[in-house]
């Protein structure tokens, strides 16, 4: 079970925790500092992915199930966070 995923743009890693231990599950490249990024939690597929500039950089964790909530943390001045519901970049709702 995964209880928490943590993405660090400082070292380009995704960590996950199960309240007893943590794992560094993935190292990803290509993240640009000072450029907005997005995290997509796809509850139907059970995946957490990271996006930047409209492109998926990596699937950070798969096999997720159950209930999840978001939390975010930033370091330093002049940083901001927004959390919103939406579709992956480039996808539109059928309708």
N, C-alpha and C positions, 0 to 999 in steps of 0.2 A: 504494500500500500504506500502511496505517496501522499503526504500531508501538506507539503510545501515545496514549491519550486522557486529558486532564486537565480536571476540572471545578472551577471556582472559584466558590464561593458569595459571595466578596467582590465580584466584578464581574459575576457572572451570565453567565459565558461558558464555552463548551466549546472547548478547544484540542486539536488533534491534531498528532502528530509523525510524521515518516517517517525519522527519524535524520539526514536532511540538512537539513530545514527544519521549521517549524511554521506552523500556520494557526489563526486564530481563526475557527472554523467557524460558531458560532451564539451568539447572545445570547438568554437566556431570562429571563422575568420570573416572579414569583410565589413565589420561594423564600423561606421564612421562616427567619430565624436562630433558633437554640436550639430547633429542631424537627427530629426525626429525618427523614432523607431516605434514599431507596434508589436504587441504580443497578441496572438489569436488563440483563444481556448476554444477548440471545436469539440463541443460536448457530444455530438453525434459520432464522431470518429475517435474521440478520446485522445486528442493530440494537442500539444502546446507548441506553437511555432512562432518564430521571430521574423519580422518584416522590416525593411527599410527601403526607402525610395521606390515603393510599390512592388518590391521583389521579396520573395521569401528567401531568407538566408539559410534557415535550418529548421528542422523539426527538433525541438528541444526535448520533448518527452512524449511517448505514446503509451497506449495501454491504460490511460486514465479512465476512471469511472467514479460515480458518486457525485456528491455535492462539492462545489468549490466556491471560494470567494476571492476577490482581488485585494491585494495590498500593494503599495508602491512606496519606495523610499528613494530620495535623491540626496546627493552630497554637493555642497558648494552653493554659492549664490547664483542667481540668474538661471536657475533650472526650474522646470515646471512639469507637471504630470496631468494628464487627463485620462479618464477611463470612460469608455462609451461602448455601447452595443453596436455591432455592425457586421458587415461581411468582409471577407478578405479583399485586398486591393484587386481591382479589375473584375470583380463579380457583381452582378446586379440581381435584384429580386425579380423573380418571374411575376408577371402580372398583367 
